Amino acid sequence: MSHGLNIKPAVAGGLDFVALGALVHRLDPGIIPFRKARNCEIHVSGGEFNCAANLADCFELSTGVATAMVNYPIGELIAERVKAMGVKPFYKHFKHNGVNGPNMAAVYSDRGHGVRAPVVFYNRANEAGALLKPGDFNWQEIFGNGVRWFHSGGIFAALSETTGELIVEAMTAAKAAGAITSLDLNYREKLWNISGGEKRAVDTLARIVDNVDVLVGNEEDLQKGLGVTGPAVEATSKLDPSAFIGMMDNVVKKHPNVKIVATTLREVHTTSRHTWSAVAWINGKIYNAPQCDLDVHDRVGGGDGFASGFFYGLLNGDSPEEAVKLGWAHGALLTTFPGDTTMATVDQVRAFAKGGSARIQR
């Protein structure tokens, strides 16, 4: 196979994809800044979960999520959305004390508009997800009927001293079960700053990436998360993949087990108008997605939308070119929906990946 991955065929009763990460609820007052908000939508999210949800709901794969669940109404609200998206939950349950936790984390973000950028901040105080540690899940049981792909992310790794260790444990078990492993670096400075900063990030992520086949992350993620130096070439624009490509030698030198590195490319003209593309380094070859202009409704989750479409293409046996296009198309469509997870169908994604248009479908 030209992508260099040895992907197992689907098995009846097995899972195509399992994600490990923290579930969150995102409060979204739309285009109104939080300081003036009167009401808001509640979206269920989590970088790792989003991929499992997209793959189940849009791409009709059999997926699961291993995560913390708190037994209180916010937990029930989140669990209901997990169920609605068709993701099989593997919960480590925590009891809420009725006062200060443990909690399901909250993310607050307004959408911004035009020249005003979106704003994101968190309340992750006493978060149940951060309490997860090695030994909390029975991976043999979760992977027991077969698993083809295992995924986690840098957001979950940043939450505490124990979450990174849990990812390493899970990836080791996934590898033993014959799964492909992926990590979305998703470097969030605010999260790493409170748990040891860039140095701990590099140490923790390096140990995880030693077990990873497929890496998702842009130049900044690679530089800050992996401590890999940037290239001498400066990118001429956010859509120019040369700086990203220039880092691949250093990434693979440090982590020779990595077979694929992929990222979205996004030039933000205004909050509502982006130019969008993607690029992947696959087994030494470069694959570029097309470029398109997006009228963005809600940008949160676009990167996870790309990752899930890309993973689907690889799992489905599409060519590397096609897989990159499917990721690009699904990520583009995702920015047209409210919320962090998909509302697209696989047919819409394939049509757009072919260079489809926004003409009305009658």
Buried (B, 14 or more C-beta within 10 A) or exposed (E): EEBEBEBBEBEEEBBBBBBBBBBBBBBBBEBBEBEEBEEBEBBBBBBBBBBBBBBBBBBEBBBBBBBBBBEBEBBEEBBEBBEEBBBBBBBBEBEBEEEEBBBBBBBBBBBBBEEBBBEBEBEBEBBBBBBBBBEBBEBEEBBEEBBBBBBBBBBBBBBBEBBBBBBBBBBBBBBEBEBBBBBBBBBBEEBBEEBBEBEBBBEBBBBBBBBBBBBBBBBEBBBBBBBBEBBEEEBEEBBBBBBBBBBBEBBBEBBEEBBBBBBBBBBBEEBBEBBBBBBBBBEEEBBBBBEBEBEBEBBBBBBBBBBBBBBBBBBBEBBBBBBBBBBBBBBBBBBBBBBBBBBBBBEBBBBBBEEBEEEEEE
